[in-house]
Amino acid sequence: MDAPTQRHLRLMGGRSNPFQTLIALFVTAVFFMMFQASILKNLQRSQLRLLNSGSEQHNKGKYTKLDMMAMDAPRIAREVNPKFAQKVIKEIGIKVNGTILRGVMKAHRKFYVPSKNGLFTCLNGNQTIPWNAVNNNYCDCADGTDEPGTSACKNGRFYCEPEHQYMPSSRVNDGICDCCDGSDEWKGVTVAPDLKLPVSDEVRRAPCMDVCMDYEHTKMRELNIVKEGAEAKQAYLVDGAQHVGDGNFGPNGEFYRLSLDCYIFKSPGYIYEICPYVNSTQSGKDVWLIGAGGKLEGSLEEGYRLVMPDGRGDHCPQGRKRTTILNFKCGPIDKVKYVSEKEVCVYSAKFDTPAACPDLNTLEAT
């Protein structure tokens, strides 16, 4: 065999099989299409989540139960733009005429539609504003109803749909997740790392994760806690029987038992000893009297708190004395959950106790 023929055969042997090359290209194309489909699916899922929650980073504090605001439904409905007349009969979506109705109860979205003149009627019925002024981060309505999804109105309210509860709109986009679905933090604003917040499972920072699946379980657990606390409260009522009518220990003397003991709370920097109705101290390098005495305020419905105002006044503004405020919450045992200095020389403590629980007969009746 001559040299040119040998060289030709070597070149032919070094080439890839055309069929194998075709298979490789086909497999590569399939993987590429699967990758593109996965990206598209995730994008659609993110957009759907954004649409449903109103949160660009839709990834729970306490809620304030407020009375439902009065609404003049017939007056508002009569002036609806014909474009939305049929939709009002059904359920209005989260987005109406370019405006995202963040913070609006689903059942109330029918009141958030523009009139035939492109106007929005404030829910008190006394004022109209341009539709594009709704949720634009500027308070126009005197009743604050044009800004349910921002913190622009001091009297505004944001509705957490999964929990069926309102909260003050001042909590919107403050970096703390109040709604279980995180819809109140739709801007994704984060809290400054150096901001000291109480260490608690109830405080969630933005970006928020949707924890609504846990919400129902949490409510059931809270109900069980209230039941346990209501049962434990019976002993508190017996101990405080001699103080019935003495408002400073509660209507039935249930808070009297707390005055007989002291409770310890350890924070990263201090040790707090709280003796309700007597005194409270903060121990670090030095020991400070941060409260003494005690006056009970509030009610079972709005919550009780004990104000202990007569602490030391050293280094406090305007010479005022240090004050400890115990915010009571229903619980099966007496326990200080946390203490924080929310403002200079004012110490706020979360205090669980059976004394703050409803009466057992009342609870059973409901």
Summary of the structure (lengths in Angstrom):
residues: 366
radius of gyration: 30.7
end to end distance: 104.1
largest distance: 122.7
contacts: 1083
relative contact order: 0.08
helix: 35%
strand: 22%
